[in-house]
Amino acid sequence: MMRSAFALGLCVLSACSYKDPGLSGVDAPPGGSADAAPADARFRDAAPDTSPPADATPLVACSGECQLLASNTSIASAGNTLVLEGNFGSPTIVHFPGAGGDVAATALGTNRVSVVVPSASASGALSVTTGGATVGALSFTVGSGTLSLQSMALTTTPLRFGRFASTEVQAGSSVYVIGGFSNNGGGGYLASVDRAQVNADGSLGTFVLAGTMTTSRASNAALVIGSFLYVIGGDTNGTPHNSIERASINADGSLGAFAVIPNGTLPEGLSGAAVAIIGNSLYVIGGSTGTTTRATVQRASIDSAGNLSAFSAAPSLSAARAGVGALVTKSFLYVVGGVAPDNSVLASVERAAVHGDGTLGPFTTVLDTHLVNARELQQCFVSVGDRAYAIGGGLASVEGASVLADGTLGPFGAAGTLPDARSIPSFALVGASVFSFGGRVGTTDSAQIFRAAVMAP
């Protein structure tokens, strides 16, 4: 039996619309070619110059349909760099909400771009125009100054009942609590998905049942792709699932019926796996089969409708681990902490180079970067502006590390404490706050929700 989350057996929107740029040519004047001059040019108005400027960037279409799928963080301050994932042409112009205006992105490749957040940006929907098409949008929250995680405080809004080993994601003005396990009120392994409104002040409304998955799933992975909420793997009664199911997200935040997707089945059942969108691909990282901890990394492409291709093998981790934290930067995919095959908890960090087309290089251990304390980090690792936080993971402490301009991760250091050291809570960045959901306190499944503001100290 594995410890903590694995004793049971165990951080996106995309919509495409297309605009014809309507390029037009110049008609020839009456009675001759476009190069012919009239008999007396003094009495003719000068024709407008429709040729592009000498320094204009030529329009390059996307390879396939243009996409905007994810960003490295959903909150950033002016001067921070956002890395956008999808499928891009040239030029790519990022439309920031508010008075931020339009900013030209820097191409990192066909499937990745970076952009610096302008000083006048506001919170709202972020979209791009690329290769002649406007796509998006992603939820974006603008911060102020150097962002850091503040102290956790108990909120007045609880979960519907105590639960742990769940997953939380935000889509628009809603946050969803997905699956998990409950000894009190929930009835064991959970198929329920609850939803709360995110209020204007960043607080959460009352949670209500929003949908029911086809299968109960604890220690699942979940994310939003396009207009769908995807739930990947997880386990029931110690048996991990290889299936993936999804529900459509309606404009008001309500969910359609969940259904198992016909394509994109994992090669084997996994719980405690991490997920990341890089380029226009979904990566599933590590995890446990219930008897074996894996070093495998699986990749599936995402089409413009949010559908997944079949999975194929990507470069494997240098060490097998489950319950990891995953961080995508400008240059690397970092995999942090987790549980090893011998049930020991890890402090090590490894990384793979991320190429411009969204593919990965080989994973290697980062010798000069590691956690201060070994931690299980599934749903306990968040990216906030140019900082990454390892929160809890069975401990009452928080560690943080800076993401440097070249995409490397700096050293981890102490970054605060939690109210208690509960088992298998989950954390999510929602707007300008990080929320802690449930977990186990002793033998009690908690319904408590804690909140920490993300702001300049």
DRENDO-1510 file (C-alpha; in Angstrom, 1 decimal, always signed):
<recs>
REC; n; res; u; v; w
REC; 1; MET; +0.0; +0.0; +0.0 .
REC; 2; MET; +1.3; +3.4; -0.9 .
REC; 3; ARG; +1.1; +6.3; +1.6 .
REC; 4; SER; -1.3; +9.3; +1.7 .
REC; 5; ALA; -3.1; +9.8; -1.6 .
REC; 6; PHE; -2.1; +6.4; -2.8 .
REC; 7; ALA; -3.2; +4.5; +0.3 .
REC; 8; LEU; -6.6; +4.4; -1.5 .
REC; 9; GLY; -5.0; +2.7; -4.4 .
REC; 10; LEU; -4.1; +5.4; -5.7 .
REC; 11; CYS; -2.4; +23.9; -13.0 .
REC; 12; VAL; -7.8; +26.6; -20.1 .
REC; 13; LEU; -10.3; +27.7; -22.7 .
REC; 14; SER; -10.0; +27.6; -26.5 .
REC; 15; ALA; -12.4; +28.9; -29.1 .
REC; 16; CYS; -11.6; +29.6; -32.7 .
REC; 17; SER; -13.2; +32.1; -35.1 .
REC; 18; TYR; -11.7; +32.9; -38.4 .
REC; 19; LYS; -11.5; +36.2; -40.2 .
REC; 20; ASP; -10.6; +36.7; -43.9 .
REC; 21; PRO; -8.1; +39.5; -43.9 .
REC; 22; GLY; -9.6; +40.6; -47.2 .
REC; 23; LEU; -6.4; +41.5; -49.0 .
REC; 24; SER; -7.3; +43.5; -52.1 .
REC; 25; GLY; -5.3; +44.4; -55.1 .
REC; 26; VAL; -5.1; +47.5; -57.3 .
REC; 27; ASP; -7.3; +47.8; -60.4 .
REC; 28; ALA; -5.7; +49.1; -63.6 .
REC; 29; PRO; -6.8; +52.6; -64.6 .
REC; 30; PRO; -9.2; +52.9; -67.5 .
REC; 31; GLY; -7.7; +52.4; -70.9 .
REC; 32; GLY; -4.4; +50.8; -69.9 .
REC; 33; SER; -2.4; +48.8; -67.5 .
REC; 34; ALA; -1.7; +49.6; -63.9 .
REC; 35; ASP; +1.8; +50.8; -65.0 .
REC; 36; ALA; +0.5; +53.2; -67.7 .
REC; 37; ALA; +0.4; +57.0; -67.0 .
REC; 38; PRO; -2.4; +59.3; -68.1 .
REC; 39; ALA; -1.6; +61.8; -70.9 .
REC; 40; ASP; -1.2; +64.6; -68.3 .
REC; 41; ALA; -0.3; +63.3; -64.9 .
REC; 42; ARG; -0.6; +66.9; -63.5 .
REC; 43; PHE; -4.4; +66.7; -63.5 .
REC; 44; ARG; -4.7; +63.2; -62.0 .
REC; 45; ASP; -5.0; +62.6; -58.2 .
REC; 46; ALA; -2.2; +60.5; -56.8 .
REC; 47; ALA; -3.3; +56.9; -56.4 .
REC; 48; PRO; -3.0; +55.6; -52.8 .
REC; 49; ASP; +0.0; +53.5; -52.1 .
REC; 50; THR; -1.4; +50.0; -51.2 .
REC; 51; SER; +1.9; +48.2; -51.1 .
REC; 52; PRO; +2.9; +46.9; -47.6 .
REC; 53; PRO; +5.6; +48.8; -45.7 .
REC; 54; ALA; +9.1; +47.6; -46.3 .
REC; 55; ASP; +9.3; +46.3; -42.7 .
REC; 56; ALA; +5.8; +44.7; -42.5 .
REC; 57; THR; +5.7; +41.1; -41.2 .
REC; 58; PRO; +4.4; +38.8; -43.9 .
REC; 59; LEU; +1.2; +36.9; -43.0 .
REC; 60; VAL; +2.0; +33.2; -42.3 .
REC; 61; ALA; -1.0; +30.9; -41.8 .
REC; 62; CYS; -1.1; +28.5; -38.9 .
REC; 63; SER; -0.2; +24.9; -39.7 .
REC; 64; GLY; -3.7; +23.5; -39.4 .
REC; 65; GLU; -6.3; +25.5; -37.5 .
REC; 66; CYS; -5.1; +28.2; -35.2 .
REC; 67; GLN; -5.5; +27.5; -31.5 .
REC; 68; LEU; -5.0; +29.2; -28.1 .
REC; 69; LEU; -5.1; +26.5; -25.5 .
REC; 70; ALA; -3.3; +27.5; -22.3 .
REC; 71; SER; -0.9; +29.8; -20.6 .
REC; 72; ASN; +1.8; +29.1; -18.1 .
REC; 73; THR; -0.1; +31.0; -15.4 .
REC; 74; SER; -3.5; +32.6; -15.2 .
REC; 75; ILE; -2.3; +35.6; -13.1 .
REC; 76; ALA; +0.6; +37.9; -13.9 .
REC; 77; SER; +1.7; +41.5; -13.3 .
REC; 78; ALA; +3.0; +44.1; -15.7 .
REC; 79; GLY; +6.4; +43.1; -16.9 .
REC; 80; ASN; +5.9; +39.4; -16.3 .
REC; 81; THR; +6.2; +37.1; -19.3 .
REC; 82; LEU; +3.3; +34.9; -20.3 .
REC; 83; VAL; +3.9; +31.7; -22.4 .
REC; 84; LEU; +1.0; +30.8; -24.6 .
REC; 85; GLU; +0.4; +27.3; -25.9 .
REC; 86; GLY; -1.5; +26.3; -29.0 .
REC; 87; ASN; -1.0; +26.5; -32.8 .
REC; 88; PHE; +0.2; +29.8; -34.1 .
REC; 89; GLY; +1.0; +31.6; -37.4 .
REC; 90; SER; +2.7; +34.9; -37.9 .
REC; 91; PRO; +2.4; +37.6; -36.8 .
REC; 92; THR; +0.7; +36.8; -33.4 .
REC; 93; ILE; -0.9; +39.7; -31.6 .
REC; 94; VAL; -2.1; +39.2; -28.1 .
REC; 95; HIS; -5.2; +41.1; -27.1 .
REC; 96; PHE; -5.0; +42.0; -23.4 .
REC; 97; PRO; -8.2; +43.0; -21.6 .
REC; 98; GLY; -8.8; +46.6; -20.4 .
REC; 99; ALA; -6.5; +49.3; -21.8 .
REC; 100; GLY; -3.6; +46.9; -22.2 .
REC; 101; GLY; -4.1; +46.9; -25.9 .
REC; 102; ASP; -2.5; +44.7; -28.5 .
REC; 103; VAL; +1.0; +43.4; -28.0 .
REC; 104; ALA; +3.1; +41.5; -30.5 .
REC; 105; ALA; +4.2; +38.1; -29.2 .
REC; 106; THR; +7.6; +36.5; -29.7 .
REC; 107; ALA; +7.4; +33.2; -31.5 .
REC; 108; LEU; +9.1; +30.3; -29.6 .
REC; 109; GLY; +8.0; +28.0; -32.4 .
REC; 110; THR; +4.9; +27.0; -34.4 .
REC; 111; ASN; +3.1; +26.0; -31.2 .
REC; 112; ARG; +4.4; +28.4; -28.5 .
REC; 113; VAL; +4.7; +32.1; -28.1 .
REC; 114; SER; +5.7; +34.5; -25.3 .
REC; 115; VAL; +4.5; +38.0; -24.5 .
REC; 116; VAL; +5.2; +40.6; -21.8 .
REC; 117; VAL; +2.2; +41.8; -19.9 .
REC; 118; PRO; +1.7; +45.5; -20.6 .
REC; 119; SER; +1.2; +48.1; -17.8 .
REC; 120; ALA; -2.4; +49.0; -18.6 .
REC; 121; SER; -3.8; +45.5; -18.7 .
REC; 122; ALA; -6.9; +44.5; -16.7 .
REC; 123; SER; -8.5; +41.2; -15.7 .
REC; 124; GLY; -10.7; +39.5; -18.2 .
REC; 125; ALA; -10.5; +37.4; -21.4 .
REC; 126; LEU; -7.2; +37.2; -23.3 .
REC; 127; SER; -7.2; +36.3; -27.0 .
REC; 128; VAL; -4.8; +36.4; -29.9 .
REC; 129; THR; -4.9; +37.1; -33.6 .
REC; 130; THR; -2.5; +34.9; -35.4 .
REC; 131; GLY; -2.0; +33.9; -39.0 .
REC; 132; GLY; -5.1; +36.0; -39.9 .
REC; 133; ALA; -7.4; +34.2; -37.4 .
REC; 134; THR; -8.6; +35.5; -34.0 .
REC; 135; VAL; -8.7; +32.7; -31.4 .
REC; 136; GLY; -9.3; +32.4; -27.6 .
REC; 137; ALA; -10.0; +33.3; -25.0 .
REC; 138; LEU; -8.3; +32.5; -21.8 .
REC; 139; SER; -9.2; +33.8; -18.4 .
REC; 140; PHE; -6.5; +36.2; -17.2 .
REC; 141; THR; -6.1; +38.1; -13.9 .
REC; 142; VAL; -3.8; +41.0; -13.7 .
REC; 143; GLY; -1.7; +41.4; -10.5 .
REC; 144; SER; +0.2; +44.3; -9.1 .
REC; 145; GLY; +3.9; +44.2; -8.4 .
REC; 146; THR; +5.8; +41.1; -7.3 .
REC; 147; LEU; +3.2; +38.5; -6.6 .
REC; 148; SER; +3.5; +36.2; -3.6 .
REC; 149; LEU; +1.3; +33.9; -1.7 .
REC; 150; GLN; -0.1; +35.4; +1.6 .
REC; 151; SER; -1.4; +33.6; +4.7 .
REC; 152; MET; -4.2; +31.1; +4.5 .
REC; 153; ALA; -7.5; +32.0; +6.3 .
REC; 154; LEU; -10.6; +29.9; +6.8 .
REC; 155; THR; -13.5; +30.9; +4.5 .
REC; 156; THR; -17.2; +30.9; +5.5 .
REC; 157; THR; -18.0; +28.7; +2.5 .
REC; 158; PRO; -17.5; +24.9; +3.0 .
REC; 159; LEU; -17.7; +22.1; +0.6 .
REC; 160; ARG; -21.0; +20.2; +0.4 .
REC; 161; PHE; -19.4; +17.5; +2.6 .
REC; 162; GLY; -15.9; +16.4; +3.7 .
REC; 163; ARG; -13.8; +15.0; +0.9 .
REC; 164; PHE; -10.1; +14.4; -0.1 .
REC; 165; ALA; -8.1; +13.4; -3.1 .
REC; 166; SER; -10.4; +15.6; -5.3 .
REC; 167; THR; -9.3; +17.9; -8.1 .
REC; 168; GLU; -10.3; +21.5; -8.7 .
REC; 169; VAL; -10.3; +23.6; -11.8 .
REC; 170; GLN; -11.6; +27.1; -12.7 .
REC; 171; ALA; -13.5; +27.9; -15.9 .
REC; 172; GLY; -14.7; +31.5; -16.3 .
REC; 173; SER; -16.6; +32.5; -13.2 .
REC; 174; SER; -17.0; +29.0; -11.9 .
REC; 175; VAL; -14.8; +26.6; -9.9 .
REC; 176; TYR; -15.4; +22.8; -10.0 .
REC; 177; VAL; -14.6; +20.2; -7.3 .
REC; 178; ILE; -14.2; +16.8; -9.1 .
REC; 179; GLY; -14.4; +13.4; -7.6 .
REC; 180; GLY; -12.3; +12.3; -4.6 .
REC; 181; PHE; -13.2; +10.2; -1.6 .
REC; 182; SER; -15.5; +10.8; +1.4 .
REC; 183; ASN; -16.1; +8.7; +4.5 .
REC; 184; ASN; -18.8; +11.1; +5.8 .
REC; 185; GLY; -21.6; +12.4; +3.6 .
REC; 186; GLY; -20.2; +11.5; +0.2 .
REC; 187; GLY; -20.5; +7.7; +0.3 .
REC; 188; GLY; -16.9; +6.5; -0.5 .
REC; 189; TYR; -15.4; +7.0; -3.9 .
REC; 190; LEU; -17.0; +10.0; -5.6 .
REC; 191; ALA; -18.4; +10.5; -9.1 .
REC; 192; SER; -19.9; +13.9; -8.1 .
REC; 193; VAL; -18.8; +17.2; -9.5 .
REC; 194; ASP; -19.7; +20.3; -7.5 .
REC; 195; ARG; -19.7; +23.9; -8.6 .
REC; 196; ALA; -19.5; +27.3; -7.0 .
REC; 197; GLN; -19.7; +30.8; -8.4 .
REC; 198; VAL; -16.6; +33.0; -8.2 .
REC; 199; ASN; -17.9; +36.3; -6.8 .
REC; 200; ALA; -16.6; +39.7; -7.9 .
REC; 201; ASP; -14.5; +40.0; -4.7 .
REC; 202; GLY; -12.9; +36.6; -5.4 .
REC; 203; SER; -14.8; +34.7; -2.8 .
REC; 204; LEU; -16.7; +31.5; -3.6 .
REC; 205; GLY; -20.5; +31.1; -3.5 .
REC; 206; THR; -22.3; +28.0; -2.2 .
REC; 207; PHE; -21.3; +24.7; -3.7 .
REC; 208; VAL; -24.0; +22.8; -5.5 .
REC; 209; LEU; -24.0; +19.5; -7.4 .
REC; 210; ALA; -23.2; +20.3; -11.0 .
REC; 211; GLY; -22.9; +16.9; -12.6 .
REC; 212; THR; -22.1; +13.2; -12.1 .
REC; 213; MET; -19.3; +11.4; -13.9 .
REC; 214; THR; -19.8; +8.0; -15.5 .
REC; 215; THR; -17.2; +6.6; -13.0 .
REC; 216; SER; -16.2; +7.5; -9.5 .
REC; 217; ARG; -12.6; +8.7; -9.5 .
REC; 218; ALA; -10.2; +9.7; -6.7 .
REC; 219; SER; -6.8; +11.1; -7.4 .
REC; 220; ASN; -7.9; +12.0; -10.9 .
REC; 221; ALA; -6.4; +14.7; -13.1 .
REC; 222; ALA; -8.7; +17.3; -14.6 .
REC; 223; LEU; -8.4; +20.4; -16.8 .
REC; 224; VAL; -10.4; +22.5; -19.2 .
REC; 225; ILE; -9.8; +22.1; -23.0 .
REC; 226; GLY; -11.9; +24.3; -25.2 .
REC; 227; SER; -15.5; +24.3; -23.9 .
REC; 228; PHE; -15.1; +20.9; -22.1 .
REC; 229; LEU; -14.2; +19.8; -18.6 .
REC; 230; TYR; -11.9; +16.8; -19.0 .
REC; 231; VAL; -11.3; +14.2; -16.2 .
REC; 232; ILE; -8.4; +11.8; -16.7 .
REC; 233; GLY; -7.7; +8.5; -14.9 .
REC; 234; GLY; -8.0; +8.3; -11.2 .
REC; 235; ASP; -9.1; +5.2; -9.3 .
REC; 236; THR; -12.0; +3.4; -7.7 .
REC; 237; ASN; -11.5; +0.8; -4.9 .
REC; 238; GLY; -7.8; +0.7; -5.7 .
REC; 239; THR; -8.2; +0.0; -9.4 .
REC; 240; PRO; -7.0; +2.9; -11.6 .
REC; 241; HIS; -8.9; +3.9; -14.7 .
REC; 242; ASN; -7.5; +4.3; -18.2 .
REC; 243; SER; -10.7; +6.1; -19.4 .
REC; 244; ILE; -11.1; +9.8; -20.0 .
REC; 245; GLU; -14.5; +11.5; -19.8 .
REC; 246; ARG; -15.7; +15.0; -20.4 .
REC; 247; ALA; -18.7; +17.3; -20.0 .
REC; 248; SER; -19.5; +20.5; -22.0 .
REC; 249; ILE; -19.3; +23.7; -20.1 .
REC; 250; ASN; -22.3; +26.0; -20.8 .
REC; 251; ALA; -22.1; +29.8; -20.9 .
REC; 252; ASP; -23.6; +30.0; -17.4 .
REC; 253; GLY; -21.1; +27.5; -15.9 .
REC; 254; SER; -23.5; +24.6; -15.8 .
REC; 255; LEU; -22.3; +21.3; -17.1 .
REC; 256; GLY; -23.7; +19.0; -19.8 .
REC; 257; ALA; -23.8; +15.2; -19.2 .
REC; 258; PHE; -20.5; +13.4; -18.7 .
REC; 259; ALA; -19.5; +10.8; -21.3 .
REC; 260; VAL; -16.4; +8.7; -21.9 .
REC; 261; ILE; -14.5; +10.0; -25.0 .
REC; 262; PRO; -14.1; +7.4; -27.7 .
REC; 263; ASN; -10.5; +8.3; -28.5 .
REC; 264; GLY; -7.7; +9.2; -26.2 .
REC; 265; THR; -7.9; +6.3; -23.8 .
REC; 266; LEU; -4.7; +6.0; -21.7 .
REC; 267; PRO; -2.5; +3.0; -22.5 .
REC; 268; GLU; -3.1; +1.8; -18.9 .
REC; 269; GLY; -5.0; +2.8; -15.8 .
REC; 270; LEU; -3.3; +5.6; -13.8 .
REC; 271; SER; -4.0; +7.5; -10.7 .
REC; 272; GLY; -1.9; +10.3; -9.2 .
REC; 273; ALA; -0.7; +11.4; -12.7 .
REC; 274; ALA; -0.1; +15.0; -13.5 .
REC; 275; VAL; -1.2; +16.7; -16.7 .
REC; 276; ALA; +0.1; +19.7; -18.7 .
REC; 277; ILE; -0.8; +21.4; -22.0 .
REC; 278; ILE; +2.3; +22.1; -24.1 .
REC; 279; GLY; +1.9; +23.4; -27.7 .
REC; 280; ASN; -1.2; +21.8; -28.9 .
REC; 281; SER; -0.7; +18.6; -27.0 .
REC; 282; LEU; -1.9; +17.1; -23.7 .
REC; 283; TYR; +0.8; +15.4; -21.6 .
REC; 284; VAL; +0.0; +12.8; -18.9 .
REC; 285; ILE; +3.0; +12.5; -16.5 .
REC; 286; GLY; +3.9; +9.6; -14.2 .
REC; 287; GLY; +1.3; +8.0; -11.9 .
REC; 288; SER; +0.5; +4.7; -10.4 .
REC; 289; THR; -1.1; +1.6; -11.8 .
REC; 290; GLY; -2.1; +0.5; -8.3 .
REC; 291; THR; +0.8; -1.9; -8.1 .
REC; 292; THR; +3.6; -0.1; -10.0 .
REC; 293; THR; +4.7; +3.5; -10.1 .
REC; 294; ARG; +5.4; +4.7; -13.6 .
REC; 295; ALA; +8.0; +6.9; -15.2 .
REC; 296; THR; +6.0; +7.1; -18.4 .
REC; 297; VAL; +4.9; +10.3; -20.2 .
REC; 298; GLN; +2.1; +10.1; -22.7 .
REC; 299; ARG; +1.1; +12.7; -25.3 .
REC; 300; ALA; -2.1; +13.3; -27.3 .
REC; 301; SER; -2.7; +16.1; -29.8 .
REC; 302; ILE; -5.7; +18.5; -29.3 .
REC; 303; ASP; -7.7; +19.5; -32.3 .
REC; 304; SER; -9.5; +22.9; -32.7 .
REC; 305; ALA; -12.8; +21.3; -31.4 .
REC; 306; GLY; -11.1; +20.2; -28.2 .
REC; 307; ASN; -10.9; +16.5; -29.2 .
REC; 308; LEU; -7.9; +14.3; -28.3 .
REC; 309; SER; -5.9; +12.0; -30.7 .
REC; 310; ALA; -4.7; +8.6; -29.6 .
REC; 311; PHE; -1.9; +8.8; -27.0 .
REC; 312; SER; +1.7; +8.0; -27.9 .
REC; 313; ALA; +4.8; +7.7; -25.8 .
REC; 314; ALA; +6.9; +10.8; -25.1 .
REC; 315; PRO; +10.3; +10.8; -23.4 .
REC; 316; SER; +10.1; +9.1; -20.0 .
REC; 317; LEU; +10.9; +10.6; -16.6 .
REC; 318; SER; +14.4; +9.8; -15.2 .
REC; 319; ALA; +12.7; +8.4; -12.1 .
REC; 320; ALA; +9.3; +6.7; -11.7 .
REC; 321; ARG; +7.0; +8.9; -9.5 .
REC; 322; ALA; +3.4; +9.5; -8.8 .
REC; 323; GLY; +1.6; +12.4; -7.1 .
REC; 324; VAL; +4.0; +15.0; -8.7 .
REC; 325; GLY; +3.8; +18.7; -9.4 .
REC; 326; ALA; +4.2; +19.8; -13.0 .
REC; 327; LEU; +5.3; +23.3; -14.2 .
REC; 328; VAL; +5.6; +24.5; -17.8 .
REC; 329; THR; +8.0; +27.4; -18.4 .
REC; 330; LYS; +9.3; +29.2; -21.4 .
REC; 331; SER; +12.0; +26.6; -21.8 .
REC; 332; PHE; +11.3; +23.5; -19.7 .
REC; 333; LEU; +8.7; +21.1; -18.3 .
REC; 334; TYR; +9.6; +20.6; -14.6 .
REC; 335; VAL; +8.4; +17.6; -12.6 .
REC; 336; VAL; +8.7; +18.1; -8.8 .
REC; 337; GLY; +8.5; +15.8; -5.8 .
REC; 338; GLY; +6.0; +12.9; -5.6 .
REC; 339; VAL; +6.1; +9.3; -4.4 .
REC; 340; ALA; +8.7; +6.7; -5.6 .
REC; 341; PRO; +8.1; +3.0; -6.2 .
REC; 342; ASP; +9.4; +2.1; -2.8 .
REC; 343; ASN; +6.8; +4.4; -1.2 .
REC; 344; SER; +9.4; +7.0; -0.2 .
REC; 345; VAL; +8.5; +10.7; -0.7 .
REC; 346; LEU; +10.7; +12.6; -3.1 .
REC; 347; ALA; +12.3; +16.1; -3.0 .
REC; 348; SER; +14.0; +15.8; -6.3 .
REC; 349; VAL; +13.3; +17.9; -9.4 .
REC; 350; GLU; +13.7; +16.8; -13.0 .
REC; 351; ARG; +13.1; +18.6; -16.3 .
REC; 352; ALA; +12.9; +18.2; -20.0 .
REC; 353; ALA; +13.5; +20.9; -22.6 .
REC; 354; VAL; +10.4; +22.1; -24.4 .
REC; 355; HIS; +10.7; +22.6; -28.1 .
REC; 356; GLY; +8.9; +25.2; -30.2 .
REC; 357; ASP; +6.5; +22.6; -31.7 .
REC; 358; GLY; +5.5; +21.4; -28.2 .
REC; 359; THR; +7.7; +18.2; -28.2 .
REC; 360; LEU; +10.0; +17.3; -25.3 .
REC; 361; GLY; +13.6; +16.5; -25.0 .
REC; 362; PRO; +15.0; +13.9; -22.6 .
REC; 363; PHE; +14.3; +14.3; -18.8 .
REC; 364; THR; +17.3; +14.8; -16.5 .
REC; 365; THR; +17.5; +15.4; -12.8 .
REC; 366; VAL; +18.2; +19.0; -11.8 .
REC; 367; LEU; +21.1; +18.6; -9.3 .
REC; 368; ASP; +21.1; +22.2; -8.0 .
REC; 369; THR; +17.3; +22.6; -7.6 .
REC; 370; HIS; +15.2; +20.5; -5.2 .
REC; 371; LEU; +12.5; +20.9; -2.5 .
REC; 372; VAL; +13.6; +21.8; +1.0 .
REC; 373; ASN; +11.2; +19.0; +2.2 .
REC; 374; ALA; +10.1; +15.9; +0.3 .
REC; 375; ARG; +6.4; +16.2; -0.6 .
REC; 376; GLU; +3.6; +14.5; -2.5 .
REC; 377; LEU; +2.4; +17.3; -4.8 .
REC; 378; GLN; -0.6; +16.2; -6.8 .
REC; 379; GLN; -3.0; +19.2; -6.8 .
REC; 380; CYS; -0.5; +20.9; -4.4 .
REC; 381; PHE; +1.7; +22.8; -6.9 .
REC; 382; VAL; +0.6; +26.1; -8.4 .
REC; 383; SER; +2.1; +28.7; -10.7 .
REC; 384; VAL; +1.6; +32.3; -9.7 .
REC; 385; GLY; +3.1; +34.9; -12.0 .
REC; 386; ASP; +6.8; +34.3; -12.0 .
REC; 387; ARG; +6.7; +32.1; -8.9 .
REC; 388; ALA; +5.9; +28.4; -8.3 .
REC; 389; TYR; +4.6; +27.1; -4.9 .
REC; 390; ALA; +4.7; +23.7; -3.4 .
REC; 391; ILE; +1.9; +23.8; -0.8 .
REC; 392; GLY; +1.3; +21.2; +1.9 .
REC; 393; GLY; +1.7; +17.8; +0.6 .
REC; 394; GLY; +1.1; +16.3; +4.0 .
REC; 395; LEU; +3.1; +19.1; +5.7 .
REC; 396; ALA; +2.0; +22.4; +7.2 .
REC; 397; SER; +4.6; +24.4; +5.3 .
REC; 398; VAL; +4.8; +26.1; +1.9 .
REC; 399; GLU; +7.9; +26.4; -0.4 .
REC; 400; GLY; +8.4; +28.8; -3.3 .
REC; 401; ALA; +10.8; +29.2; -6.1 .
REC; 402; SER; +11.2; +31.9; -8.8 .
REC; 403; VAL; +10.9; +31.2; -12.5 .
REC; 404; LEU; +13.7; +33.1; -14.1 .
REC; 405; ALA; +13.6; +35.0; -17.4 .
REC; 406; ASP; +15.2; +32.1; -19.3 .
REC; 407; GLY; +12.6; +29.6; -18.0 .
REC; 408; THR; +14.8; +28.0; -15.4 .
REC; 409; LEU; +13.6; +27.4; -11.9 .
REC; 410; GLY; +15.4; +28.9; -9.0 .
REC; 411; PRO; +16.1; +27.3; -5.6 .
REC; 412; PHE; +13.1; +26.5; -3.3 .
REC; 413; GLY; +12.8; +28.3; +0.0 .
REC; 414; ALA; +10.4; +28.7; +2.9 .
REC; 415; ALA; +7.3; +30.7; +1.8 .
REC; 416; GLY; +4.9; +30.4; +4.7 .
REC; 417; THR; +2.8; +28.0; +6.8 .
REC; 418; LEU; -0.6; +26.4; +6.7 .
REC; 419; PRO; -3.2; +26.1; +9.5 .
REC; 420; ASP; -2.4; +22.4; +9.8 .
REC; 421; ALA; -0.7; +19.4; +8.2 .
REC; 422; ARG; -3.7; +17.7; +6.7 .
REC; 423; SER; -3.5; +14.7; +4.3 .
REC; 424; ILE; -4.4; +14.9; +0.6 .
REC; 425; PRO; -6.0; +18.3; +0.4 .
REC; 426; SER; -6.0; +20.0; -3.0 .
REC; 427; PHE; -5.1; +23.5; -4.0 .
REC; 428; ALA; -6.2; +25.7; -7.0 .
REC; 429; LEU; -5.4; +29.2; -8.2 .
REC; 430; VAL; -8.8; +30.9; -8.7 .
REC; 431; GLY; -8.5; +34.5; -9.9 .
REC; 432; ALA; -6.2; +36.3; -7.5 .
REC; 433; SER; -6.4; +33.7; -4.7 .
REC; 434; VAL; -5.2; +30.2; -4.0 .
REC; 435; PHE; -7.8; +28.0; -2.3 .
REC; 436; SER; -7.3; +24.9; -0.2 .
REC; 437; PHE; -10.1; +22.3; -0.5 .
REC; 438; GLY; -10.9; +19.6; +2.1 .
REC; 439; GLY; -8.3; +16.9; +3.0 .
REC; 440; ARG; -8.1; +14.6; +6.0 .
REC; 441; VAL; -7.5; +15.9; +9.5 .
REC; 442; GLY; -6.7; +12.9; +11.6 .
REC; 443; THR; -9.5; +10.5; +10.7 .
REC; 444; THR; -12.0; +13.2; +9.7 .
REC; 445; ASP; -12.7; +14.2; +6.1 .
REC; 446; SER; -12.7; +18.0; +6.1 .
REC; 447; ALA; -15.2; +20.2; +4.3 .
REC; 448; GLN; -13.2; +23.3; +5.1 .
REC; 449; ILE; -12.0; +25.7; +2.4 .
REC; 450; PHE; -9.1; +28.1; +3.1 .
REC; 451; ARG; -8.1; +31.1; +1.0 .
REC; 452; ALA; -4.8; +32.9; +0.5 .
REC; 453; ALA; -4.5; +36.2; -1.5 .
REC; 454; VAL; -1.9; +36.5; -4.2 .
REC; 455; MET; -0.5; +40.0; -4.1 .
REC; 456; ALA; +2.6; +42.0; -3.6 .
REC; 457; PRO; +4.0; +41.7; +0.0 .
</recs>
